């Protein structure tokens, strides 16, 4: 069996992999939904857009569900604290996601312009709101979340929903939204042709420009934000003891890992290069390569946030010593080990099945196909 320290690191990395998988796979579905009202100018064009992701969107939800399950199983204290503190934000995400299954299944069932237009905007909400909220949540994690624990380790959140909407968090939301819109735009450009493809390219290039600019501004701003640093000795292989450490807040603390390990600068560079590369490849109509570049941008952006905060997962602004870290907010050694071996078996199966499904249902979606499959297409 792997030792406790190693499993803690592995599960920090695996949760990151699941979040990245969610942003790449379910992210392009959401990005397509975000672009839907603007790329499709009439009913047939919008049906083309919807059918690029129609066969896959529910399968891609596996990444979202698995990431939530992994968070619950590997970091139960983080799960409980985050979902209580971000309760209304999570409810907003869930209600937005409700539009997706109903919209996909019922949007084209009735030949009524008002009905279909309503569900088109519902799919837009289901695609645009979750990335924005997730980005705002990550921005608040970097600022610190107002929660504390009592002697019985019962957490209390002292903030409000409106406090989440601070300037830096909103900027982080812009980064997240632009990243997902770029991902959706590159995928849509690859699966369509003609005027729909041209509009998708324009939308994706605009998203890439917003992503690069907002990501740079957020990185500069982050250097002046009070980060968190552990000042006491921590036994990284010990059983969790959340309140046993000493934590201080100081400007620039989130940049410490980059000073310690300069190679980590490759991650934000990957985020910027991936976004810029995707835009250039799209203008050259090399759509598959653009999707790969966009996916690399997703890896770079999310990994940058992760390594900046490491070993912190959910810092506390009101009680820094209660900040949740990789070392003290995890499940037992046995739980992490069982989940690790289960992941080694099932994650490759998910990847293989998903790859096969995309290969079978590849190719362009056209207006002619929608007309020929009027009653079976979404």
C-alpha positions as CSV (number, residue, x, y, z in Angstrom):
1,X,0.0,0.0,0.0
2,X,1.2,3.5,-0.8
3,X,2.1,5.6,2.2
4,X,-0.2,8.3,3.5
5,X,1.9,11.3,2.3
6,X,2.1,9.9,-1.2
7,X,-1.7,9.3,-1.4
8,X,-2.4,12.8,-0.2
9,X,-0.3,14.2,-3.1
10,X,-1.8,11.8,-5.6
11,X,-5.4,12.8,-4.6
12,X,-4.6,16.4,-4.9
13,X,-3.4,15.7,-8.4
14,X,-6.3,13.5,-9.2
15,X,-8.9,16.0,-8.1
16,X,-7.1,18.5,-10.4
17,X,-7.2,16.0,-13.3
18,X,-10.9,15.5,-12.8
19,X,-11.5,19.3,-12.7
20,X,-9.5,19.7,-15.9
21,X,-11.3,16.8,-17.5
22,X,-14.6,18.4,-16.6
23,X,-13.5,21.8,-18.0
24,X,-12.3,20.2,-21.3
25,X,-15.1,17.7,-21.9
26,X,-18.2,19.2,-20.3
27,X,-16.6,22.6,-20.8
28,X,-16.9,22.5,-24.6
29,X,-20.6,21.6,-24.2
30,X,-21.1,24.6,-22.0
31,X,-19.1,26.8,-24.4
32,X,-21.3,25.7,-27.3
33,X,-24.4,26.6,-25.2
34,X,-22.9,30.0,-24.4
35,X,-22.4,30.7,-28.1
36,X,-25.7,29.2,-29.2
37,X,-27.9,32.3,-29.4
38,X,-25.2,34.2,-31.3
39,X,-23.8,31.6,-33.7
40,X,-27.2,30.3,-34.9
41,X,-29.3,33.0,-36.6
42,X,-32.3,30.8,-37.4
43,X,-33.9,27.6,-36.2
44,X,-32.0,25.3,-38.5
45,X,-28.7,26.8,-37.7
46,X,-29.3,26.5,-34.0
47,X,-30.3,22.9,-34.4
48,X,-27.0,22.3,-36.1
49,X,-25.2,23.9,-33.1
50,X,-27.2,21.8,-30.6
51,X,-26.5,18.6,-32.5
52,X,-22.7,19.0,-32.4
53,X,-22.9,18.3,-28.6
54,X,-26.3,16.5,-28.4
55,X,-24.9,13.0,-28.6
56,X,-22.2,13.6,-26.0
57,X,-23.2,16.2,-23.4
58,X,-24.8,13.7,-20.9
59,X,-21.8,11.4,-21.1
60,X,-19.5,14.4,-20.4
61,X,-21.4,15.1,-17.2
62,X,-19.6,12.0,-15.8
63,X,-16.6,14.2,-15.3
64,X,-18.7,16.7,-13.2
65,X,-20.3,14.0,-11.2
66,X,-17.0,12.1,-10.6
67,X,-15.2,15.3,-9.6
68,X,-17.9,16.0,-7.0
69,X,-17.8,12.4,-5.8
70,X,-14.0,12.6,-5.5
71,X,-14.2,15.8,-3.6
72,X,-16.7,14.3,-1.1
73,X,-14.7,11.1,-0.7
74,X,-11.1,12.4,-0.7
75,X,-11.6,15.8,1.0
76,X,-14.9,15.5,3.1
77,X,-14.1,18.5,5.3
78,X,-13.6,20.6,2.2
79,X,-16.8,19.3,0.6
80,X,-18.8,20.1,3.7
81,X,-17.3,23.5,4.3
82,X,-17.5,24.6,0.7
83,X,-21.0,23.5,0.1
84,X,-22.2,25.2,3.2
85,X,-20.3,28.4,2.5
86,X,-21.1,28.5,-1.2
87,X,-24.6,27.1,-0.8
88,X,-26.5,29.8,-2.8
89,X,-23.8,29.8,-5.5
90,X,-24.0,26.0,-5.8
91,X,-27.8,26.2,-5.9
92,X,-27.5,28.8,-8.7
93,X,-25.3,26.4,-10.7
94,X,-27.7,23.5,-10.2
95,X,-30.7,25.5,-11.3
96,X,-28.8,26.6,-14.4
97,X,-27.8,23.0,-15.2
98,X,-31.4,22.0,-15.0
99,X,-32.0,23.8,-18.3
100,X,-29.7,21.5,-20.1
101,X,-31.4,18.1,-20.1
102,X,-34.8,19.6,-20.5
103,X,-33.6,22.0,-23.2
104,X,-31.9,19.3,-25.2
105,X,-34.7,16.8,-25.0
106,X,-37.7,19.1,-25.4
107,X,-36.5,22.1,-27.4
108,X,-37.3,20.7,-30.9
109,X,-40.4,18.6,-29.9
110,X,-42.8,21.5,-30.7
111,X,-42.8,23.5,-33.9
112,X,-43.2,26.8,-32.2
113,X,-40.8,29.7,-32.6
114,X,-41.4,31.1,-29.0
115,X,-41.0,27.7,-27.5
116,X,-37.8,27.0,-29.2
117,X,-36.3,30.4,-28.6
118,X,-37.1,30.1,-24.9
119,X,-35.2,26.9,-24.7
120,X,-32.3,28.3,-26.7
121,X,-31.9,30.9,-24.0
122,X,-32.3,28.2,-21.4
123,X,-29.4,26.3,-22.9
124,X,-27.4,29.5,-23.0
125,X,-28.0,30.0,-19.2
126,X,-27.1,26.3,-18.6
127,X,-23.8,26.9,-20.5
128,X,-22.9,30.4,-19.4
129,X,-23.7,30.5,-15.7
130,X,-21.8,27.4,-14.3
131,X,-18.3,28.5,-15.6
132,X,-18.9,32.1,-14.3
133,X,-19.9,30.8,-10.9
134,X,-17.0,28.3,-10.7
135,X,-14.6,31.1,-11.7
136,X,-15.9,33.4,-9.0
137,X,-15.6,30.6,-6.5
138,X,-11.9,30.0,-7.4
139,X,-11.3,33.8,-7.1
140,X,-12.8,33.7,-3.5
141,X,-10.6,30.7,-2.6
142,X,-7.5,32.8,-3.6
143,X,-8.8,35.7,-1.4
144,X,-9.8,33.5,1.5
145,X,-13.2,32.3,2.6
146,X,-14.8,33.7,5.8
147,X,-15.3,30.5,7.9
148,X,-14.0,29.1,11.1
149,X,-14.3,25.9,13.2
150,X,-15.3,25.5,16.9
151,X,-13.7,23.0,19.3
152,X,-15.9,20.2,17.8
153,X,-14.7,21.0,14.2
154,X,-18.1,22.3,13.2
155,X,-17.6,24.9,10.5
156,X,-19.4,28.3,10.5
157,X,-19.5,30.5,7.4
158,X,-19.8,34.2,8.2
159,X,-20.0,35.7,4.8
160,X,-22.9,36.3,2.4
161,X,-23.7,35.5,-1.2
162,X,-23.1,39.1,-2.2
163,X,-19.6,39.2,-0.7
164,X,-18.6,36.6,-3.2
165,X,-19.1,39.1,-6.0
166,X,-16.0,41.1,-5.2
167,X,-13.8,42.6,-8.0
168,X,-11.1,40.0,-8.1
169,X,-13.6,37.1,-7.9
170,X,-15.5,38.7,-10.8
171,X,-12.3,38.9,-12.8
172,X,-11.7,35.3,-12.1
173,X,-15.2,34.6,-13.4
174,X,-14.3,36.4,-16.6
175,X,-11.2,34.2,-17.0
176,X,-13.3,31.0,-16.4
177,X,-16.1,32.1,-18.8
178,X,-13.7,33.1,-21.5
179,X,-11.8,29.8,-21.2
180,X,-14.9,27.7,-21.5
181,X,-16.3,29.8,-24.4
182,X,-13.0,29.4,-26.2
183,X,-13.2,25.6,-25.6
184,X,-16.8,25.5,-27.0
185,X,-15.9,27.8,-29.9
186,X,-13.0,25.6,-31.1
187,X,-15.1,22.5,-30.8
188,X,-18.0,24.1,-32.7
189,X,-15.7,25.3,-35.4
190,X,-14.4,21.8,-35.9
191,X,-17.9,20.2,-36.1
192,X,-19.6,22.8,-38.4
193,X,-19.0,24.5,-41.7
194,X,-19.9,27.6,-43.7
195,X,-21.4,30.6,-41.9
196,X,-21.9,28.8,-38.6
197,X,-18.2,27.9,-38.6
198,X,-17.2,31.5,-39.4
199,X,-19.3,32.8,-36.5
200,X,-17.9,30.2,-34.2
201,X,-14.4,31.2,-35.2
202,X,-15.1,34.9,-34.5
203,X,-16.6,34.1,-31.1
204,X,-13.7,31.8,-30.1
205,X,-11.1,34.3,-31.2
206,X,-12.8,37.0,-29.2
207,X,-12.9,34.7,-26.2
208,X,-9.2,33.9,-26.6
209,X,-8.4,37.6,-26.5
210,X,-10.5,38.1,-23.4
211,X,-8.9,35.1,-21.8
212,X,-5.3,36.2,-22.4
213,X,-5.9,39.8,-21.2
214,X,-7.9,38.8,-18.1
215,X,-5.5,36.0,-17.2
216,X,-2.6,38.4,-17.3
217,X,-4.4,41.0,-15.2
218,X,-5.4,38.4,-12.7
219,X,-1.8,37.2,-12.4
220,X,-0.5,40.7,-11.8
221,X,-3.3,41.4,-9.3
222,X,-2.6,38.1,-7.5
223,X,0.9,39.3,-6.5
224,X,-0.6,42.1,-4.4
225,X,-3.2,39.9,-2.7
226,X,-2.6,38.6,0.8
227,X,-1.8,34.9,0.3
228,X,-1.4,32.3,2.9
229,X,1.7,30.6,4.3
230,X,2.1,27.9,6.9
231,X,4.8,28.9,9.5
232,X,4.7,26.0,11.8
233,X,6.1,22.5,11.3
234,X,3.6,20.1,9.7
235,X,3.8,16.4,9.8
236,X,2.6,15.7,6.2
237,X,2.2,12.0,6.8
238,X,0.2,12.4,10.1
239,X,-3.5,11.9,10.7
240,X,-5.6,15.1,9.9
241,X,-5.5,17.7,12.6
242,X,-6.9,20.9,11.1
243,X,-6.3,23.3,14.0
244,X,-2.7,22.2,14.9
245,X,-0.9,24.5,12.4
246,X,0.0,28.2,12.4
247,X,-0.9,30.2,9.2
248,X,-0.1,33.8,8.3
249,X,-1.4,36.1,5.6
250,X,1.1,38.2,3.6
251,X,1.2,39.9,0.2
252,X,2.8,37.7,-2.5
253,X,2.5,34.5,-0.6
254,X,0.7,32.8,-3.6
255,X,3.9,33.4,-5.6
256,X,6.1,31.4,-3.2
257,X,5.8,28.1,-5.1
258,X,7.0,29.8,-8.3
259,X,10.0,31.2,-6.5
260,X,10.8,27.8,-5.0
261,X,10.2,25.8,-8.3
262,X,10.8,28.1,-11.3
263,X,9.6,25.4,-13.7
264,X,6.1,26.1,-12.5
265,X,6.1,29.2,-14.6
266,X,5.5,26.9,-17.6
267,X,1.9,26.4,-16.4
268,X,0.7,30.0,-16.8
269,X,2.8,30.2,-20.0
270,X,0.9,27.2,-21.3
271,X,-2.4,28.9,-20.5
272,X,-1.4,32.0,-22.4
273,X,0.3,30.2,-25.3
274,X,-2.6,27.7,-25.6
275,X,-5.2,30.5,-25.9
276,X,-3.1,32.5,-28.4
277,X,-2.3,29.4,-30.4
278,X,-5.9,28.4,-30.5
279,X,-6.9,31.8,-31.9
280,X,-4.2,31.7,-34.6
281,X,-5.0,28.1,-35.6
282,X,-8.7,29.0,-35.9
283,X,-8.0,31.8,-38.2
284,X,-6.1,29.3,-40.3
285,X,-9.1,26.9,-40.1
286,X,-7.0,24.2,-38.5
287,X,-9.8,23.5,-36.1
288,X,-8.7,20.2,-34.6
289,X,-5.3,21.6,-33.7
290,X,-7.1,24.7,-32.3
291,X,-9.2,22.5,-30.0
292,X,-6.0,20.8,-28.8
293,X,-4.5,24.2,-28.1
294,X,-7.6,25.4,-26.3
295,X,-7.5,22.2,-24.1
296,X,-3.8,23.0,-23.3
297,X,-4.9,26.5,-22.3
298,X,-7.5,24.9,-19.9
299,X,-4.8,22.7,-18.4
300,X,-2.5,25.7,-18.0
301,X,-5.1,28.0,-16.4
302,X,-6.5,25.4,-13.9
303,X,-3.1,24.1,-13.0
304,X,-1.8,27.6,-12.4
305,X,-4.6,28.1,-9.8
306,X,-3.8,24.8,-8.2
307,X,0.0,25.2,-7.8
308,X,-0.4,28.8,-6.7
309,X,-2.5,27.7,-3.7
310,X,-0.7,24.4,-2.8
311,X,-0.8,23.1,-0.2
312,X,-3.9,25.1,0.6
313,X,-7.3,24.0,-0.7
314,X,-9.7,26.3,1.1
315,X,-8.0,29.1,3.1
316,X,-9.9,30.9,5.9
317,X,-9.9,34.7,6.0
318,X,-11.4,34.9,9.5
319,X,-9.4,32.1,11.1
320,X,-6.2,31.4,9.1
321,X,-5.3,28.4,11.3
322,X,-8.5,26.7,10.2
323,X,-7.5,26.9,6.6
324,X,-8.0,23.5,4.9
325,X,-4.9,22.0,3.2
326,X,-3.8,18.9,1.4
327,X,-2.3,17.6,4.6
328,X,-5.2,18.0,7.1
329,X,-8.5,17.8,5.3
330,X,-8.3,14.4,3.7
331,X,-10.0,11.0,4.3
332,X,-8.3,8.1,6.1
333,X,-5.3,6.3,4.6
334,X,-7.4,3.3,3.8
335,X,-10.1,5.3,2.1
336,X,-7.6,7.1,-0.1
337,X,-5.9,3.8,-1.0
338,X,-9.2,2.0,-2.0
339,X,-10.3,5.0,-4.1
340,X,-6.9,5.2,-5.8
341,X,-7.0,1.6,-7.0
342,X,-10.6,2.0,-8.1
343,X,-9.6,5.1,-10.1
344,X,-6.8,3.2,-11.8
345,X,-9.3,0.7,-13.1
346,X,-12.3,2.9,-14.0
347,X,-10.8,6.1,-15.2
348,X,-9.1,4.4,-18.2
349,X,-12.4,2.8,-19.1
350,X,-14.1,6.2,-19.1
351,X,-11.4,7.6,-21.3
352,X,-11.5,4.7,-23.7
353,X,-15.3,4.7,-24.0
354,X,-15.4,8.5,-24.5
355,X,-12.8,8.3,-27.2
356,X,-14.7,5.6,-29.0
357,X,-18.0,7.5,-28.8
358,X,-16.4,10.6,-30.2
359,X,-14.7,8.6,-33.0
360,X,-18.0,6.9,-34.0
361,X,-20.0,10.2,-34.0
362,X,-17.3,12.4,-35.6
363,X,-17.7,14.5,-38.7
364,X,-19.4,17.7,-39.6
365,X,-23.0,18.5,-38.6
366,X,-24.8,20.3,-41.5
367,X,-28.1,21.9,-42.2
368,X,-28.8,19.2,-44.8
369,X,-28.4,16.5,-42.1
370,X,-30.9,18.2,-39.8
371,X,-33.4,18.5,-42.6
372,X,-33.0,14.8,-43.5
373,X,-33.4,13.8,-39.8
374,X,-36.1,16.3,-38.9
375,X,-37.8,14.0,-36.3
376,X,-34.7,12.3,-34.8
377,X,-32.2,15.2,-34.5
378,X,-32.2,17.4,-31.4
